[in-house]
Amino acid sequence: MIRLARPEEADAIRQLSAEAYVPAYMPLFGRAPMPAREDYAPRIARGEVWVMQVDEQLAAALVLEDRSSYLLVYSVAIRPAFQKRGLAAELLSFAEQQAAAKGFGEIRLYTNEKMLRNQAIYRRAGYREIGRRPHPSQPGVQLVDMAKTLT
């Protein structure tokens, strides 16, 4: 089940995100990425955070941001115990439904250039690389921008 996150779940979502991101990011970058550290309360208040429950547990979180001409997938975080079950594909499909419902013809996301597994997941979901750019706050880090046109 995918639903909007509730205000009282902000800390649980940060913990879920840390569990999902830290094992992958720490060995490569020596630090946790922003989704593993941020305060989700403002995003929840804006209706940007969705959660997926499996067996009544918070298994995954999805953060979506409306932009002027597209919907941005800011974060897809899946608890390690629930990874490799197709939840990422399910969440990306849900994000596309949300984008279409809002009238967007495109959905975008970005990932670190070193996160090759993530890039492969996104390509399988129909995303294409549209560019690379320096990370705005981490010198020497490159981001890979990806997009999918919705039909």
N, C-alpha and C positions, 0 to 999 in steps of 0.2 A: 504494500500500500504506500503510495506517495501522497503526502499532504504538506500543507504549509506548516512551518515550524511554529511552535508556541513560545512566548516570551520566557517562560520558565525553563526552556531547553537550551538557552544560550551557552551555558557552561558545558553541558553535555555535548553540544555540537562542536565546541572548541576542542574538547577532549577527543571526540571521534575524529576530527580533522588532524589532530596531532598524531593519533594512532595510525592514520592512513598515510600522512606525509613524512613524518620524521624518519622512519626507517629507510625510505627511499632517498630523502634529501640530505640527511646528515653525512653519510659516507661521501657523497659527491661534492657538497658545498660547505660542510662544516657548520651549518646553521639550519634552523627550522624555517620553512617558508611562511609568509604572512598568513595564509589560511590556518596554519597550526597555532597562531599566536593571537589572532585578532578577537575583539569583542564582537560577538554576533548580535547582541541586543539591538543596535541601530538597524542592522540589515533585516532582522526579523520584523521590527516595527514597520519597515518599508515594504514588507511582503516579498523580499528577495530570496528567502531561504526556504527550501523544501527538504523534507526528510523522507527517507524510505524506511519503513518498518518491516522486519522479517521476524516472524515468531514473537511479536510484541517487543522486539528490541530495536533500538535505533541502529540500523545497519549502514546507512549512507546519508550523506547530505549533499545537496545541490544548491549552488548560489547562482542566481540569474540577475543580470543587470540590464535594464532597458537603456539603449543608446538611441541616438537620433534616427538611425536608419537600419538598425539591426539589434538582435538580442545577443548579449555577451554571456557565455558560460564562464563565470569567474572561477568556479571551483566545483570539482567532482571529487568527493572524498568517500571512500568505502573502507569500513573497518576491515582489518586484515582477515578476521575470521569469516568474512563474507565475500572476500575477493575471489575472482576466477569462477563466478557463478553467473556471469552475464549481467550483473547489476549496472555496470557502467553503460553498456549498450541500452539498457532499459531507461536509465536516467537521461541519456542523450536523446533518445526518442521522445521522452516526456518533454525535454527542453524544446525540441522542435515543435511539438504540439503547442506549447505555450507561446512560442514565437509566432506561429501561424495564427493562433487565436488573437494575438495582439496586432496582427496585420503586417508583421515583418516578413520580408521576402528572403532574408538572410540571417544566419546565425553564425557567430564567431566565437573563437576561444584562442587562448595562447598558452604555450608551455615553454619550458626551458629547453634549449637546443640539446642538452645532454639527456633529456628524458625521452629516450628513443622508444621505450615501451609505450609511453603515453601517445607519442606521435603515431605509432602503429595502430593503436586502438582507435584514434580519431580518423585515420585514413580508412580503416575498415568500416567506420560509420559514415563514410562519404565526404569527409572534410578534405580540403586541399590546402596546401601551403600557399599563402598569399604574400609572404614576406618575412624578413627577419629584422630585428632591431635591437639596439642595446637596452638592457634593463634600465628603467629610469632611476633606480636608487642603488643598484649594485654594479659598480664598475667591473668591466670584463665579462659580464654575463650577457648572453644573447638570448632573446626570446624568439620563438617561432609563432607567427600569427597564422591561424587557419580559419577557413570559412566554408560554409555549405550553403548553397542556394536551395531554397525551399520551393517546392512545386505546388 
